[in-house]
Amino acid sequence: MTATRSPNWEIIQQELSPLDCITDSGQITKLSLDYYHFSPILQAQLAEKRGDVAIRPTTPEEVLQIARTCVKHRLPLTVRGAGTGNYGQCIPLEGGIILDTTRLNGIRWLQDGVACVEPGVKMAAFDKEARPQGWELRMYPSTYRTATIGGFISGGSGGIGSITYGQLRDRGNVLAAKVVTLEDEPRILELRGDEVHQVTHAYGTNGIIIELEIALAPVLPWSEQIIVFDDFLTAARFGQALSDADGIWKKLVSVHAAPIPSYFTALKSYLPEGKSCALVMVSQGSEQALSDLVGEYNGEITYNKSSQEGQKGLILAEYTWNHTTLHARAVDANLTYLQTFYFTLEKVEQMYHHFGDEVMIHLEFLRAGGQGIPAGLQLVRFSNEDRLQEIIAYHEAEGAVIANPHTYILEDGGRKTIDVAQLNFKKAVDPHGLMNPGKMRAWWEQS
Ligand SMILES: Cc1cc2nc3c(=O)[nH]c(=O)nc-3n(C[C@H](O)[C@H](O)[C@H](O)COP(=O)(O)OP(=O)(O)OC[C@H]3O[C@@H](n4cnc5c(N)ncnc54)[C@H](O)[C@@H]3O)c2cc1C
């Protein structure tokens, strides 16, 4: 680690002038943290971590100025979008500068199903501009209204829309990126095609993304439904059948085993006690086909919001993906969660019977390798760390893959292995190891 231990902040702030440096401790606390507290393990490790100074640049030139100052004084630099990550990705472990991207929020152009944006554009704000032009985001996290596109691509994986378009890392979703380096003479590099994945889901450890080109989807009128089932396994089979239904346009297939629906207090009148449910989004033209499929699985549609109602009233997506965990934790703070690729319904069934009420199953179906698969964001009744590790170990021993949300280290989460391309890119663009230090295992192991 080569960062300065006791920087002279007075001189540094003078050099950063006329940029506005935020030093107020309340603001710094807010801008240092994210949703790490969903994990009791991360809560204990990260609650006290803070940056020293936060800056909100508005142009690429200002980003370059910050990069030059960081290199000159060997200051750690942590990039932050909206700070909605779940693994402490944007929490500075070694202090230094927080670069907040929320004012780098321009949409540069949108043409023929491709958009070029700055990283701090919020996803809902983007769609508001894009939809009248016939296009929309292919996928977004359930933090759609608050999170930034740059933060999603650097720290997220997939979400609403992944049932059709797969995950962010699937070829063709993220097309290009411009990145500011922290070399001795910082500069802007452009990455295209496969090269772009040197910086996607890298937690901001190897470059400051200042521009992105993303592929869009044709806009469709989405309606939202709640469907209830007497038992969870039937709900899960319905979820798989809907995911596999090639003629139905869909954006969300989210299935929740009882008692998870009881945590959705605002949806109470649509969720009879003891039932399991599916929360789905299908195109308006697919509603009849959906209703026929629901009949085949003896489900009941208890809520149907037409596309015209748009963002008014309930937004079902805000009960899915990791919003499920948010609502459940609001009722019982002792709950935490896991992220799992089950791949098959047989594996889901096995885990459902094995863990019973200790691990309540929440499935998000997504497209992987050309087919719909069940992934889990299960709710876990937390007792202690050893038991949590046992639960993870059992899943892995039985062939389910866990993307561990209880670590802030890049490789120990979803990847499991060192991403050589990301490491080599870091060596080239961040030779002093200043970017989000402590997050990339490969970096300190090779040092
Ligand atoms: C209730 C809840 C629900 C969620 N649901 C989902 C979901 O459905 N799917 C999903 O994938 N995630 C989900 N998340 C996690 C998170 O909300 C998303 O990944 C979100 O897109 C992150 O965006 P952000 O702007 O908040 O990024 P931040 O949290 O600010 O940053 C995330 C990471 O990206 C880096 N970063 C940000 N901007 C840049 C940049 N310009 N250049 C380089 N690095 C950068 C940061 O350093 C950090 O490591 C959820 C979180 C919560 C709390």
The ligand as an SDF file (V2000), in Angstrom:
LIG
                    3D

 53 58  0  0  0  0  0  0  0  0999 V2000
  -32.8870   -2.2540   -1.3290 C   0  0  0  0  0  0  0  0  0  0  0  0
  -31.7980   -2.5820   -2.3070 C   0  0  0  0  0  0  0  0  0  0  0  0
  -32.1020   -3.2730   -3.4750 C   0  0  0  0  0  0  0  0  0  0  0  0
  -31.1000   -3.5970   -4.4200 C   0  0  0  0  0  0  0  0  0  0  0  0
  -31.4180   -4.3150   -5.5410 N   0  0  0  0  0  0  0  0  0  0  0  0
  -30.4200   -4.6250   -6.4310 C   0  0  0  0  0  0  0  0  0  0  0  0
  -30.7240   -5.3500   -7.6200 C   0  0  0  0  0  0  0  0  0  0  0  0
  -31.8790   -5.6320   -7.9230 O   0  0  0  0  0  0  0  0  0  0  0  0
  -29.7020   -5.6740   -8.4470 N   0  0  0  0  0  0  0  0  0  0  0  0
  -28.4050   -5.2860   -8.2030 C   0  0  0  0  0  0  0  0  0  0  0  0
  -27.5020   -5.5820   -8.9890 O   0  0  0  0  0  0  0  0  0  0  0  0
  -28.1170   -4.5610   -7.0990 N   0  0  0  0  0  0  0  0  0  0  0  0
  -29.0790   -4.2270   -6.2210 C   0  0  0  0  0  0  0  0  0  0  0  0
  -28.7830   -3.4880   -5.1230 N   0  0  0  0  0  0  0  0  0  0  0  0
  -27.4350   -2.9520   -4.9700 C   0  0  0  0  0  0  0  0  0  0  0  0
  -27.3040   -1.5300   -5.5710 C   0  0  0  0  0  0  0  0  0  0  0  0
  -28.4610   -0.7740   -5.3030 O   0  0  0  0  0  0  0  0  0  0  0  0
  -27.1240   -1.5050   -7.0610 C   0  0  0  0  0  0  0  0  0  0  0  0
  -26.0700   -2.3110   -7.4680 O   0  0  0  0  0  0  0  0  0  0  0  0
  -26.9540   -0.0780   -7.5760 C   0  0  0  0  0  0  0  0  0  0  0  0
  -27.0260   -0.0900   -8.9480 O   0  0  0  0  0  0  0  0  0  0  0  0
  -25.6740    0.5910   -7.1550 C   0  0  0  0  0  0  0  0  0  0  0  0
  -25.6850    1.9060   -7.6920 O   0  0  0  0  0  0  0  0  0  0  0  0
  -25.1650    3.1270   -6.8290 P   0  0  0  0  0  0  0  0  0  0  0  0
  -25.2440    4.3410   -7.6820 O   0  0  0  0  0  0  0  0  0  0  0  0
  -25.8440    3.2090   -5.5280 O   0  0  0  0  0  0  0  0  0  0  0  0
  -23.6370    2.6840   -6.6440 O   0  0  0  0  0  0  0  0  0  0  0  0
  -22.6750    2.7920   -5.3650 P   0  0  0  0  0  0  0  0  0  0  0  0
  -23.2090    1.9420   -4.2670 O   0  0  0  0  0  0  0  0  0  0  0  0
  -22.4410    4.2140   -5.0500 O   0  0  0  0  0  0  0  0  0  0  0  0
  -21.3640    2.1680   -5.9560 O   0  0  0  0  0  0  0  0  0  0  0  0
  -21.2640    0.8140   -6.2550 C   0  0  0  0  0  0  0  0  0  0  0  0
  -19.8140    0.4820   -6.6320 C   0  0  0  0  0  0  0  0  0  0  0  0
  -19.5150    1.0820   -7.8670 O   0  0  0  0  0  0  0  0  0  0  0  0
  -18.3730    1.9180   -7.7880 C   0  0  0  0  0  0  0  0  0  0  0  0
  -18.6150    3.0530   -8.6710 N   0  0  0  0  0  0  0  0  0  0  0  0
  -19.6890    3.8570   -8.6990 C   0  0  0  0  0  0  0  0  0  0  0  0
  -19.5930    4.7390   -9.7140 N   0  0  0  0  0  0  0  0  0  0  0  0
  -18.4150    4.4740  -10.3440 C   0  0  0  0  0  0  0  0  0  0  0  0
  -17.7360    5.0660  -11.4490 C   0  0  0  0  0  0  0  0  0  0  0  0
  -18.2400    6.0990  -12.1260 N   0  0  0  0  0  0  0  0  0  0  0  0
  -16.5160    4.5500  -11.7990 N   0  0  0  0  0  0  0  0  0  0  0  0
  -15.9860    3.5080  -11.1400 C   0  0  0  0  0  0  0  0  0  0  0  0
  -16.5760    2.9270  -10.0810 N   0  0  0  0  0  0  0  0  0  0  0  0
  -17.7820    3.4040   -9.6850 C   0  0  0  0  0  0  0  0  0  0  0  0
  -18.2660    2.2930   -6.3170 C   0  0  0  0  0  0  0  0  0  0  0  0
  -16.9210    2.5660   -5.9370 O   0  0  0  0  0  0  0  0  0  0  0  0
  -18.7660    1.0180   -5.6440 C   0  0  0  0  0  0  0  0  0  0  0  0
  -17.7030    0.1130   -5.5510 O   0  0  0  0  0  0  0  0  0  0  0  0
  -29.7690   -3.1780   -4.1660 C   0  0  0  0  0  0  0  0  0  0  0  0
  -29.4750   -2.4640   -3.0050 C   0  0  0  0  0  0  0  0  0  0  0  0
  -30.4680   -2.1620   -2.0880 C   0  0  0  0  0  0  0  0  0  0  0  0
  -30.1160   -1.3720   -0.8510 C   0  0  0  0  0  0  0  0  0  0  0  0
  1  2  1  0
  2  3  1  0
  2 52  2  0
  3  4  2  0
  4  5  1  0
  4 50  1  0
  5  6  2  0
  6  7  1  0
  6 13  1  0
  7  8  2  0
  7  9  1  0
  9 10  1  0
 10 11  2  0
 10 12  1  0
 12 13  2  0
 13 14  1  0
 14 15  1  0
 14 50  1  0
 15 16  1  0
 16 17  1  0
 16 18  1  0
 18 19  1  0
 18 20  1  0
 20 21  1  0
 20 22  1  0
 22 23  1  0
 23 24  1  0
 24 25  2  0
 24 26  1  0
 24 27  1  0
 27 28  1  0
 28 29  2  0
 28 30  1  0
 28 31  1  0
 31 32  1  0
 32 33  1  0
 33 34  1  0
 33 48  1  0
 34 35  1  0
 35 36  1  0
 35 46  1  0
 36 37  1  0
 36 45  1  0
 37 38  2  0
 38 39  1  0
 39 40  1  0
 39 45  2  0
 40 41  1  0
 40 42  2  0
 42 43  1  0
 43 44  2  0
 44 45  1  0
 46 47  1  0
 46 48  1  0
 48 49  1  0
 50 51  2  0
 51 52  1  0
 52 53  1  0
M  END
$$$$
